[in-house]
Amino acid sequence: MPAYDAVLVLSFGGPEGPDDVMPFLENVTRGRGVPHDRLLVVAEHYLHFGGVSPITAQNRALVAALEAELAVNGPRLPVYFGNRHWQPYLEDTLRRMADDGVKSVLAFVTSAFSSYSGCRSYREDIARARAAIGERAPEVHKLRVFFDHPLFLDAVTERVRDAMALAPADAALVFTAHSVPTSMARTSRYEAQLRAAAAIVAARVGRAQFELVWQSRSGPPSVPWLEPDIGDHLRAMHARGTRNVVVSPLGFLSDHMEVVWDLDEEARLIAAELGLGYVRAGTPGTHPSFVAAIRELICEQVEAAPRRALTVLGEGTCAADCCPAPTRPAAAPAAR
């Protein structure tokens, strides 16, 4: 196996104060033709929380938990943190790694599922950052997608089970994930992987029935995206007699902006207006099983440890042509 010097936790990024909000959103949407008025709408979501996205603090907590896990159980590799769209920027982090003498890096991307937005676009950003640095840039190898890793699903299952304990026994179980354009869905196994993971978690909590719906779409109405939206689905559930619901944000690793706004604010308000009982399950965050799953992914590459997966839908290390760009232009998710 190749020798590795460090681990990189690579995420999306988010503003850390009111003055950061518009520059961050402009970074995310640059070159995509997103109207300024749409950015102002999304900016209000951040300003509702003081202009701070929870994602950076949550990722720093994950880095600290991973450092502790590796210190105890190995492999003993330093852990760095970088973002695509805000500080600490990926390029700056790679420069610091080069200054520290790091030559070869394993990158953990904060996305469990295969898609252009959650996989290939991260690899493209890595390539651009390395090109900007030049010959000094460390080699960077992305860890595989892990939606079906048993320890990751252990963490999701425990969060769902905790939420179900707070809801009536008749509560319907609904999983959500970030919607993507249908053109993007066709170029990856995103939807199939989500359905497989949802089925495993539902079975573990004793539910024969569950539903997978979508949230946080950001594209123009003329571009078809995966549906139904969580808000529309709550209304449809209520209309057919559902009275209580547990919502699990399966597609998200931490309680960042798209969870705390789209689910805790907007979806919860819709449920309240309908008189629908609503409990939102937590995300993996720094759950010990999730952190242990990341360690196992690292060990697969460092020590040739066995690859653990509960389905046949997961790729190994990313193929050169995995998750190609969608066949028509589509705006990327604009909030985290």
Sequence and secondary structure as in RCSB ss.txt:
>XXXX:A:sequence
MPAYDAVLVLSFGGPEGPDDVMPFLENVTRGRGVPHDRLLVVAEHYLHFGGVSPITAQNRALVAALEAELAVNGP
RLPVYFGNRHWQPYLEDTLRRMADDGVKSVLAFVTSAFSSYSGCRSYREDIARARAAIGERAPEVHKLRVFFDHP
LFLDAVTERVRDAMALAPADAALVFTAHSVPTSMARTSRYEAQLRAAAAIVAARVGRAQFELVWQSRSGPPSVPW
LEPDIGDHLRAMHARGTRNVVVSPLGFLSDHMEVVWDLDEEARLIAAELGLGYVRAGTPGTHPSFVAAIRELICE
QVEAAPRRALTVLGEGTCAADCCPAPTRPAAAPAAR
>XXXX:A:secstr
     EEEEEE    BSGGGHHHHHHHHHTTTT  HHHHHHHHHHHHTTTTB THHHHHHHHHHHHHHHHHHHS 
   EEEEESSSSSBHHHHHHHHHHTT  EEEEEES  S SIIIIIHHHHHHHHHHHHH TT  EEEE    TT H
HHHHHHHHHHHHHHHTS TT EEEEEEE  BHHHHTTSSHHHHHHHHHHHHHHHTT S  EEEEE   S TTS B
   BHHHHHHHHHHTT  EEEEE TT SS  HHHHTIIIIIIHHHHHHHT EEEE    TT HHHHHHHHHHHHH
HHS      SSS   SS  TTSS   SS        
